[in-house]
Amino acid sequence: MRRTVSAAMDLEVRSSSALVMAVSVARLPGLSIDEVLTVELDGAPLPVQELVEATGTRLHLARAEAGSVAIRYDAVVEGAAPPAPVAELDLIACRRPSRYCESDQLTPTAQAEFAGLSGKALLDAVSSWVGAELSYLPGSSRPTDGATETLLARQGVCRDYAHLVVALLRALDVPARLVAVYAPGLDPMDFHAVAEAYVEDAWHVVDATALAPRSTLVRIATGRDAADTAFLTTIGGLVDLTSLSVTATVDALPADDMTRLVRLR
């Protein structure tokens, strides 16, 4: 499978700031990544430092003075990554409540709706339930909304769907986490967020939005929730995001076979 992805961001830096970008494809065994990342301040190249997490997430750190910053990322990804690594510490962390996934508050709901289910049957039930309970509405949620606010509002965008899925699964002691991805076939095109749940001895994708084929998704960043996977974090300054565009295509867009478990490859 050959996937082509890109991201372009324009920023207005109002005061000196560190910029932490999570736009690069996670570097994992089995993947061939032909990529270019450029960061410029007022048209001049800005030095970038790469930092790699255990999950394969690649953060790029740049320090910018006041001015206009242009970030451009292009990559062609071929091959398939092996199953995501499993660490006991990750499984513990991914069972705990987190900033946007308040599983402790949603335990009664999870137990009432999904009692007696496990494995793929549980993932299917949670995904279907969240997809039916929520309406996908761009601009309907705030960046600070967590799973509880999403359930009360009954609407949101992809990260809200993923947070609710993660919280419900954790409430049932199933390890779950959030993954930021490039998503060929997504409409409208943007960065996408999905859940990843640990069942049957492996991590599997759960996307209650059903907006893109799971088999084509390209991992960018992996974490407990959106606090760990933001495409841009600013430290110590004032920064405005003035434009953002994302593309993701695949050589042949497949149908999504909902009868099977799917791993991010």
SERO-4910 file (N, C-alpha, C, O; in steps of 0.05 Angstrom, whole numbers):
BEGIN
 pado doro    nc1    nc2    nc3   cac1   cac2   cac3    cc1    cc2    cc3    oc1    oc2    oc3
  Met    A     17    -24      0      0      0      0     18     25      0     36     28     16
  Arg    A     12     43    -18     27     68    -21      8     91    -13    -13     95    -25
  Arg    A     16    106      8      0    128     17     17    154     16     40    155     22
  Thr    A      4    175      6     17    201      3      3    221     21    -22    224     20
  Val    A     18    235     39      6    252     58     21    279     59     44    281     51
  Ser    A      7    299     68     20    326     71      5    342     92    -18    337     98
  Ala    A     20    361    103      8    381    122     22    407    117     46    408    114
  Ala    A      6    429    118     17    456    115      4    473    137    -20    475    139
  Met    A     21    487    152     12    505    173     26    532    170     50    533    165
  Asp    A     10    553    174     22    580    175     15    591    203     -8    591    211
  Leu    A     35    602    216     32    613    242     42    642    243     59    650    228
  Glu    A     29    657    260     39    684    266     49    683    295     33    682    314
  Val    A     75    684    298     87    684    325     89    713    335    103    729    323
  Arg    A     75    718    357     74    746    367     96    751    388    104    774    391
  Ser    A    105    731    401    128    733    419    143    707    420    131    686    415
  Ser    A    168    708    427    186    685    426    173    660    437    163    661    459
  Ser    A    174    638    422    160    614    430    175    589    420    188    589    399
  Ala    A    173    568    436    181    541    427    157    528    413    135    528    424
  Leu    A    161    517    390    140    504    375    145    474    374    167    465    366
  Val    A    126    458    383    128    429    382    108    418    363     84    420    367
  Met    A    118    406    341    101    397    320     99    366    320    119    352    322
  Ala    A     75    356    316     71    327    313     56    323    287     31    319    286
  Val    A     70    325    264     58    322    238     72    300    221     61    292    201
  Ser    A     94    290    231    110    270    215     99    242    221     90    236    243
  Val    A     99    226    200     91    198    203    109    184    224    133    187    223
  Ala    A     96    169    242    112    154    262    131    135    248    123    120    229
  Arg    A    156    135    257    176    118    244    175     90    257    183     87    280
  Leu    A    166     71    243    162     44    253    175     23    234    176     28    210
  Pro    A    184      1    245    195    -20    227    175    -28    206    151    -30    211
  Gly    A    185    -34    182    167    -43    160    157    -21    143    146    -26    121
  Leu    A    159      5    152    150     27    136    173     40    122    194     46    134
  Ser    A    170     46     96    188     62     81    176     90     79    155     94     68
  Ile    A    190    111     90    180    138     90    199    156     75    221    161     84
  Asp    A    189    167     53    204    187     38    192    214     44    169    219     35
  Glu    A    205    231     59    192    254     70    210    279     69    234    277     67
  Val    A    196    302     71    210    328     73    194    345     93    170    348     90
  Leu    A    208    355    113    197    374    132    212    400    131    237    399    134
  Thr    A    199    422    126    212    448    126    197    466    145    173    467    147
  Val    A    213    482    160    202    502    178    217    528    173    242    529    175
  Glu    A    203    549    166    215    574    159    204    597    175    180    598    181
  Leu    A    221    616    183    212    640    197    218    664    179    241    669    173
  Asp    A    197    677    170    200    699    151    217    692    127    233    707    117
  Gly    A    213    667    117    226    658     93    254    646     97    265    636     78
  Ala    A    264    646    122    291    635    127    288    609    142    270    606    160
  Pro    A    304    588    136    302    563    149    305    565    180    322    581    190
  Leu    A    289    550    194    290    550    223    300    523    232    289    502    224
  Pro    A    321    521    249    331    495    258    310    479    273    294    490    289
  Val    A    310    453    268    290    435    280    304    412    294    322    400    282
  Gln    A    295    405    318    306    381    332    284    360    333    261    366    340
  Glu    A    291    335    326    272    313    327    275    298    353    297    292    363
  Leu    A    251    293    366    249    278    390    231    254    386    209    258    376
  Val    A    239    230    393    224    206    386    214    192    412    230    187    430
  Glu    A    188    186    413    177    173    436    177    142    432    181    133    409
  Ala    A    172    127    453    173     98    451    152     87    432    156     66    421
  Thr    A    130    102    428    108     93    410    115     97    381    100     89    363
  Gly    A    138    111    376    144    118    348    137    147    341    144    157    320
  Thr    A    122    160    359    114    188    355    139    205    352    158    203    368
  Arg    A    140    221    332    163    239    327    154    268    330    137    278    316
  Leu    A    166    281    350    161    309    355    184    325    343    207    317    344
  His    A    177    348    332    198    366    321    196    393    335    176    406    335
  Leu    A    218    400    347    220    424    364    235    446    350    257    442    340
  Ala    A    223    469    348    236    493    336    231    517    355    210    518    368
  Arg    A    250    535    355    247    559    372    246    583    353    264    587    337
  Ala    A    224    598    356    219    620    337    216    647    352    203    648    373
  Glu    A    228    668    341    223    695    349    198    705    335    186    690    319
  Ala    A    189    729    341    165    740    329    168    741    299    189    749    288
  Gly    A    147    733    285    147    733    256    128    713    245    112    701    260
  Ser    A    130    708    219    112    689    205    127    663    201    149    662    190
  Val    A    115    641    211    126    615    209    110    598    189     86    596    191
  Ala    A    124    585    171    111    567    151    122    539    156    146    534    156
  Ile    A    104    520    161    111    492    166    100    475    143     76    477    137
  Arg    A    117    460    130    108    443    107    119    415    111    143    411    116
  Tyr    A    101    395    108    109    367    111     97    351     88     73    353     83
  Asp    A    114    336     74    104    318     52    118    291     56    142    289     61
  Ala    A    102    270     52    113    243     55     99    223     37     75    225     33
  Val    A    114    204     28    103    180     14    110    156     32    134    152     38
  Val    A     90    142     39     93    119     58     86     93     44     65     91     32
  Glu    A    105     74     45    100     48     32    106     26     53    122     30     71
  Gly    A     93      4     49     98    -19     66     77    -20     89     57     -5     88
  Ala    A     81    -38    108     63    -41    130     79    -45    156     98    -61    156
  Ala    A     71    -31    176     84    -34    202     75    -60    216     52    -68    212
  Pro    A     92    -72    232     84    -96    248     64    -87    269     60    -63    273
  Pro    A     52   -106    284     34    -98    306     48    -79    325     71    -82    331
  Ala    A     32    -59    334     43    -39    353     55    -53    378     42    -72    388
  Pro    A     78    -45    388     90    -58    411     72    -55    436     56    -36    438
  Val    A     74    -74    453     58    -75    478     76    -74    502     94    -91    504
  Ala    A     72    -56    520     87    -54    544     68    -54    568     47    -41    567
  Glu    A     75    -68    589     57    -70    612     51    -43    624     28    -38    633
  Leu    A     70    -25    624     65      2    635     44     17    618     27     31    629
  Asp    A     45     13    591     25     25    574     -3     15    580    -22     30    580
  Leu    A     -5    -11    584    -31    -23    590    -43    -13    616    -67    -10    619
  Ile    A    -25     -7    635    -35      5    660    -44     34    656    -66     41    663
  Ala    A    -27     50    643    -33     78    638    -59     80    621    -74     99    625
  Cys    A    -63     62    602    -86     64    584   -111     52    596   -132     50    582
  Arg    A   -110     44    621   -134     36    636   -143     58    655   -165     58    666
  Arg    A   -126     78    660   -131     99    679   -147    122    666   -144    127    642
  Pro    A   -162    137    682   -174    162    672   -152    182    664   -130    181    675
  Ser    A   -158    199    645   -139    219    637   -154    245    631   -178    247    634
  Arg    A   -139    266    623   -150    293    621   -176    294    605   -195    307    614
  Tyr    A   -177    282    582   -201    283    565   -218    257    565   -238    256    551
  Cys    A   -209    237    579   -223    211    579   -229    204    608   -214    189    621
  Glu    A   -250    215    619   -257    212    647   -272    186    651   -296    186    657
  Ser    A   -258    164    649   -271    138    650   -284    132    677   -304    118    678
  Asp    A   -273    144    698   -285    140    725   -313    152    726   -330    142    741
  Gln    A   -318    174    712   -345    186    712   -365    171    694   -389    173    698
  Leu    A   -354    155    675   -372    142    656   -375    112    662   -387     97    646
  Thr    A   -364    103    684   -366     74    691   -395     64    692   -401     43    681
  Pro    A   -414     79    705   -442     69    706   -454     66    678   -468     47    672
  Thr    A   -448     85    661   -459     84    633   -447     60    618   -462     45    605
  Ala    A   -421     56    621   -408     34    607   -419      7    616   -424    -11    600
  Gln    A   -422      4    642   -431    -21    653   -460    -26    646   -468    -49    641
  Ala    A   -476     -5    644   -505     -9    637   -508    -16    608   -525    -32    601
  Glu    A   -492     -4    591   -495     -8    562   -482    -33    551   -491    -44    531
  Phe    A   -459    -41    563   -442    -61    551   -436    -85    569   -416    -99    565
  Ala    A   -453    -90    589   -448   -112    607   -447   -138    593   -463   -144    575
  Gly    A   -427   -155    600   -424   -181    589   -410   -183    562   -405   -206    553
  Leu    A   -402   -161    551   -388   -162    525   -358   -160    529   -348   -149    549
  Ser    A   -343   -172    510   -314   -171    511   -303   -174    483   -318   -181    464
  Gly    A   -277   -169    480   -264   -173    454   -276   -157    432   -285   -134    436
  Lys    A   -277   -169    408   -288   -155    385   -317   -146    388   -325   -125    379
  Ala    A   -332   -163    402   -361   -156    406   -363   -130    422   -381   -114    416
  Leu    A   -346   -126    441   -346   -102    457   -338    -78    440   -351    -57    441
  Leu    A   -317    -81    424   -308    -58    407   -330    -51    388   -335    -27    383
  Asp    A   -343    -70    375   -364    -65    356   -387    -50    370   -399    -31    359
  Ala    A   -394    -59    394   -417    -48    408   -411    -19    416   -428     -1    413
  Val    A   -388    -14    427   -380     14    435   -379     32    411   -390     54    412
  Ser    A   -367     23    389   -365     39    365   -392     46    354   -397     69    347
  Ser    A   -410     26    353   -436     31    342   -453     49    360   -467     67    350
  Trp    A   -450     45    386   -465     62    405   -457     91    404   -473    109    403
  Val    A   -430     96    404   -420    123    403   -428    136    376   -437    159    375
  Gly    A   -426    120    354   -434    131    328   -463    138    327   -471    157    313
  Ala    A   -480    123    341   -509    129    341   -516    151    360   -535    167    354
  Glu    A   -502    154    382   -509    174    403   -500    202    395   -512    221    404
  Leu    A   -478    204    379   -467    230    373   -473    238    344   -476    221    327
  Ser    A   -475    264    340   -476    275    313   -450    289    307   -439    304    323
  Tyr    A   -439    283    283   -414    295    275   -419    323    265   -433    326    244
  Leu    A   -409    343    279   -415    371    272   -390    388    276   -383    395    298
  Pro    A   -376    394    254   -352    411    256   -357    437    271   -377    450    267
  Gly    A   -338    443    289   -341    468    304   -359    467    328   -364    487    341
  Ser    A   -370    443    334   -390    441    355   -378    437    383   -392    441    403
  Ser    A   -353    431    385   -340    426    411   -318    445    416   -307    458    397
  Arg    A   -310    448    441   -288    465    449   -263    448    452   -265    424    458
  Pro    A   -239    460    450   -215    445    453   -212    433    481   -197    414    485
  Thr    A   -226    444    501   -224    434    528   -245    413    535   -245    403    557
  Asp    A   -263    406    516   -284    386    522   -272    358    525   -255    350    509
  Gly    A   -281    344    545   -274    316    548   -297    298    541   -317    307    531
  Ala    A   -294    272    547   -314    252    540   -341    257    553   -362    253    540
  Thr    A   -341    266    578   -366    271    592   -381    294    579   -405    291    575
  Glu    A   -368    316    573   -381    338    559   -392    330    532   -413    338    524
  Thr    A   -376    313    518   -385    303    492   -410    287    494   -429    291    478
  Leu    A   -412    269    513   -436    253    516   -460    270    523   -482    265    514
  Leu    A   -456    290    540   -478    308    547   -488    324    524   -511    329    520
  Ala    A   -468    333    507   -475    350    484   -486    334    461   -501    344    444
  Arg    A   -479    308    460   -488    290    439   -479    299    411   -492    294    391
  Gln    A   -456    312    410   -445    321    385   -415    326    388   -405    330    410
  Gly    A   -401    327    365   -372    333    367   -359    326    340   -372    323    320
  Val    A   -332    326    341   -316    319    318   -300    294    325   -304    281    346
  Cys    A   -281    286    308   -268    260    310   -255    256    337   -257    235    349
  Arg    A   -241    277    348   -227    273    373   -248    268    396   -242    254    415
  Asp    A   -272    280    394   -292    276    414   -303    248    413   -308    235    434
  Tyr    A   -308    238    389   -316    210    385   -295    191    397   -302    172    412
  Ala    A   -270    196    391   -248    179    401   -246    180    431   -242    159    444
  His    A   -248    204    443   -247    206    472   -269    191    485   -264    178    506
  Leu    A   -293    192    474   -315    178    487   -311    147    485   -316    133    504
  Val    A   -302    138    462   -296    110    458   -275    101    478   -278     80    492
  Val    A   -254    116    481   -232    109    499   -242    108    528   -236     89    542
  Ala    A   -257    128    536   -267    130    563   -285    106    570   -283     95    592
  Leu    A   -303     99    552   -321     77    557   -306     50    559   -313     34    576
  Leu    A   -286     46    542   -271     21    543   -254     20    569   -253     -1    582
  Arg    A   -242     42    576   -226     42    601   -244     37    625   -236     24    644
  Ala    A   -269     47    624   -288     42    646   -293     13    650   -302      4    671
  Leu    A   -288     -3    629   -292    -32    630   -266    -47    632   -264    -71    627
  Asp    A   -245    -32    640   -218    -43    644   -205    -53    618   -187    -70    619
  Val    A   -213    -43    595   -200    -49    570   -180    -26    564   -188     -3    563
  Pro    A   -154    -32    561   -135    -11    554   -143      3    528   -148    -11    508
  Ala    A   -143     29    528   -150     44    504   -135     70    504   -129     81    525
  Arg    A   -129     80    480   -114    104    477   -122    118    451   -138    108    436
  Leu    A   -112    142    447   -119    158    424    -96    160    405    -72    161    413
  Val    A   -102    159    379    -81    160    358    -89    182    338   -111    182    327
  Ala    A    -70    201    333    -73    220    312    -63    208    286    -41    196    286
  Val    A    -78    210    264    -71    196    240    -76    214    215    -91    234    216
  Tyr    A    -62    207    193    -70    216    167    -91    195    157    -87    171    161
  Ala    A   -112    204    145   -134    187    138   -143    190    109   -160    206    103
  Pro    A   -131    174     90   -141    175     63   -171    169     61   -181    150     74
  Gly    A   -185    184     45   -213    181     42   -230    198     61   -254    200     58
  Leu    A   -217    211     80   -232    228     99   -244    252     85   -231    264     68
  Asp    A   -269    259     92   -282    282     80   -300    295    101   -319    282    111
  Pro    A   -294    320    109   -274    338     98   -246    329    108   -243    319    130
  Met    A   -226    334     91   -198    326     97   -187    343    120   -190    367    120
  Asp    A   -173    329    139   -161    343    161   -143    322    175   -142    299    167
  Phe    A   -130    330    197   -119    310    214   -143    294    226   -164    306    230
  His    A   -139    269    232   -160    252    242   -152    239    268   -128    235    273
  Ala    A   -171    234    286   -165    220    311   -182    195    313   -206    196    307
  Val    A   -170    174    322   -185    148    326   -176    137    353   -156    145    365
  Ala    A   -191    118    363   -184    103    387   -169     78    378   -172     68    356
  Glu    A   -152     68    397   -139     43    393   -142     27    419   -136     37    441
  Ala    A   -153      3    417   -160    -13    441   -144    -39    441   -139    -51    420
  Tyr    A   -136    -48    464   -121    -73    467   -140    -96    474   -149    -99    496
  Val    A   -145   -112    453   -161   -136    457   -148   -159    440   -134   -153    421
  Glu    A   -153   -183    449   -142   -207    435   -111   -204    431   -101   -210    409
  Asp    A    -98   -193    451    -69   -192    453    -56   -173    432    -33   -177    424
  Ala    A    -71   -153    423    -60   -133    404    -76   -108    405    -99   -107    414
  Trp    A    -64    -86    395    -78    -60    392    -94    -60    366    -83    -67    345
  His    A   -120    -52    368   -137    -51    344   -151    -24    343   -157    -11    363
  Val    A   -156    -15    318   -169     11    313   -199     10    319   -212     -9    311
  Val    A   -208     32    332   -237     36    335   -243     64    325   -233     83    337
  Asp    A   -259     67    304   -266     93    294   -296     96    292   -308     87    272
  Ala    A   -308    108    312   -337    110    313   -348    129    292   -372    129    287
  Thr    A   -331    145    280   -341    163    259   -345    148    233   -362    157    216
  Ala    A   -330    127    229   -332    111    203   -328    129    179   -340    124    158
  Leu    A   -310    149    182   -307    168    160   -284    161    140   -282    173    119
  Ala    A   -267    141    147   -245    133    130   -239    104    135   -243     94    157
  Pro    A   -230     89    114   -223     61    118   -201     58    138   -180     71    136
  Arg    A   -205     41    158   -185     37    179   -159     27    169   -138     33    180
  Ser    A   -160     10    148   -135     -2    138   -116     17    125    -93     10    121
  Thr    A   -126     41    118   -108     60    104    -96     81    122    -79     96    114
  Leu    A   -104     81    148    -95    102    166    -65    101    170    -53     80    171
  Val    A    -53    125    173    -24    127    178    -19    140    205    -28    162    210
  Arg    A     -5    125    223     -1    135    250     17    159    251     38    160    238
  Ile    A      9    180    265     26    203    270     35    203    300     59    200    306
  Ala    A     16    205    318     22    207    346      3    190    362    -20    187    355
  Thr    A     13    178    384     -2    160    401      0    170    430     22    177    439
  Gly    A    -22    170    444    -22    179    472    -47    172    487    -65    159    477
  Arg    A    -48    181    512    -72    175    529    -97    189    518   -119    178    519
  Asp    A    -93    214    508   -115    229    496   -104    252    480    -80    251    474
  Ala    A   -120    271    473   -110    293    455    -89    310    468    -74    323    453
  Ala    A    -86    309    494    -65    324    507    -37    314    499    -18    329    499
  Asp    A    -36    288    491    -10    276    484     -6    276    453     16    269    444
  Thr    A    -26    284    438    -24    279    409    -29    304    392    -34    302    368
  Ala    A    -29    328    404    -34    353    390    -15    357    367      9    352    370
  Phe    A    -25    366    344     -7    370    321     11    394    325     32    397    312
  Leu    A      4    412    344     21    435    350     17    443    379     -5    446    389
  Thr    A     40    446    393     40    456    420     59    479    421     81    478    410
  Thr    A     51    501    434     68    524    437     75    528    466     59    524    484
  Ile    A    100    536    471    111    539    498    124    566    501    142    573    486
  Gly    A    114    582    520    127    606    527    123    630    510    138    649    511
  Gly    A    103    630    493     98    653    475     70    654    466     53    637    472
  Leu    A     63    675    449     37    678    437     39    671    408     55    682    393
  Val    A     22    652    399     23    642    371     -6    640    361    -23    628    374
  Asp    A    -10    649    337    -36    646    323    -33    627    300    -14    630    284
  Leu    A    -51    607    298    -52    590    274    -69    604    253    -93    607    257
  Thr    A    -57    612    231    -71    627    211    -82    610    188   -101    618    175
  Ser    A    -69    587    183    -80    569    162    -70    541    167    -48    537    178
  Leu    A    -86    522    159    -79    493    162    -91    478    139   -115    481    133
  Ser    A    -76    461    125    -87    444    105    -73    416    107    -49    415    113
  Val    A    -88    395    102    -79    368    105    -88    352     80   -111    356     71
  Thr    A    -71    335     70    -80    317     49    -71    288     56    -51    284     70
  Ala    A    -86    269     46    -79    241     49    -93    224     28   -117    225     25
  Thr    A    -77    210     12    -87    194     -9    -74    166     -8    -53    163      4
  Val    A    -87    147    -21    -76    120    -23    -79    110    -51    -96    119    -66
  Asp    A    -62     92    -60    -62     82    -87    -89     70    -95    -97     73   -118
  Ala    A   -102     57    -77   -129     46    -82   -144     46    -56   -137     34    -36
  Leu    A   -166     61    -56   -182     65    -31   -200     41    -27   -219     36    -43
  Pro    A   -195     25     -6   -211      0     -2   -236      6     13   -239     27     25
  Ala    A   -254    -13     12   -277    -12     30   -268    -20     58   -248    -34     61
  Asp    A   -283    -12     78   -276    -19    106   -292    -43    114   -317    -41    118
  Asp    A   -280    -66    118   -293    -91    126   -298    -90    156   -281    -96    172
  Met    A   -323    -83    163   -330    -80    191   -332   -106    206   -337   -106    230
  Thr    A   -330   -128    192   -332   -154    206   -306   -163    218   -305   -184    232
  Arg    A   -284   -148    213   -258   -157    224   -245   -135    240   -249   -111    237
  Leu    A   -227   -145    258   -210   -126    273   -188   -116    254   -179   -131    237
  Val    A   -180    -91    258   -160    -78    241   -139    -65    258   -145    -52    278
  Arg    A   -113    -71    251    -91    -58    265    -81    -35    248    -82    -35    223
  Leu    A    -70    -14    261    -58      8    246    -32     -3    234    -15    -13    248
  Arg    A    -29      0    208     -5    -10    194     10     12    180     30      7    167
***
